[in-house]
Every structure is written in structure tokens, then in C-alpha cells.
Amino acid sequence: MGLSLMRHPDAGPEIPATDGIVVNFGAPAEHAFTGTVDALYGILPRRPG
């Protein structure tokens, strides 16, 4: 099951129905926040433009 349970009911067919899993759904400790954001930024794909 994964993220499919969180899909908005009005999402149309033009929105991909990819599935995934949420790991540690919460905020990092304050002392780790900057490192966590840097790590996330490092793995996210860049948008052209």
C-alpha cells in the first residue's frame, strides 16, 4: 500500500499514480535540520530552467 492511500480523490489521469513509502514522517531534531535539508536537496532532481 504505500502512498496510494494518500492520493487525492480528484487527481485526474494526467497525474502519475506512482506509489512510494514514507519513512520517518516528521521533522528532524533541531541540531540535525540543516544537514537533513542539505541531504534532501542533494538527492532531488533539478528542474530545468
C-alpha positions in Angstrom: 0.0 0.0 0.0 2.4 3.0 0.4 1.4 6.5 -0.7 -1.5 5.4 -2.9 -3.8 5.8 0.2 -2.9 9.5 0.3 -3.8 10.2 -3.3 -6.3 13.0 -3.7 -9.6 11.7 -4.9 -9.9 14.4 -7.5 -6.5 13.6 -9.0 -7.0 13.0 -12.7 -5.4 10.6 -15.1 -2.8 13.2 -16.1 -1.2 12.9 -12.7 1.0 9.8 -12.4 -0.2 7.2 -9.9 3.2 6.2 -8.7 3.5 4.6 -5.3 6.1 5.0 -2.6 6.7 4.7 1.1 7.0 7.3 3.8 10.0 6.9 6.1 10.3 8.9 9.3 7.3 11.2 8.6 8.3 14.0 10.9 10.8 16.8 11.5 14.4 16.1 12.3 15.9 17.2 15.6 16.8 20.9 15.6 20.5 20.2 15.6 20.2 18.0 12.5 17.8 20.2 10.5 20.4 21.9 8.3 22.2 18.6 7.5 18.9 16.9 6.7 17.8 19.7 4.3 21.2 19.6 2.6 20.9 15.8 2.2 17.4 16.1 0.7 18.5 18.9 -1.6 21.4 16.7 -2.8 19.1 13.9 -4.0 16.2 15.8 -5.5 16.3 16.2 -9.3 16.9 19.7 -10.6 14.2 21.4 -12.6 15.5 22.8 -16.0 15.3 26.5 -16.4 
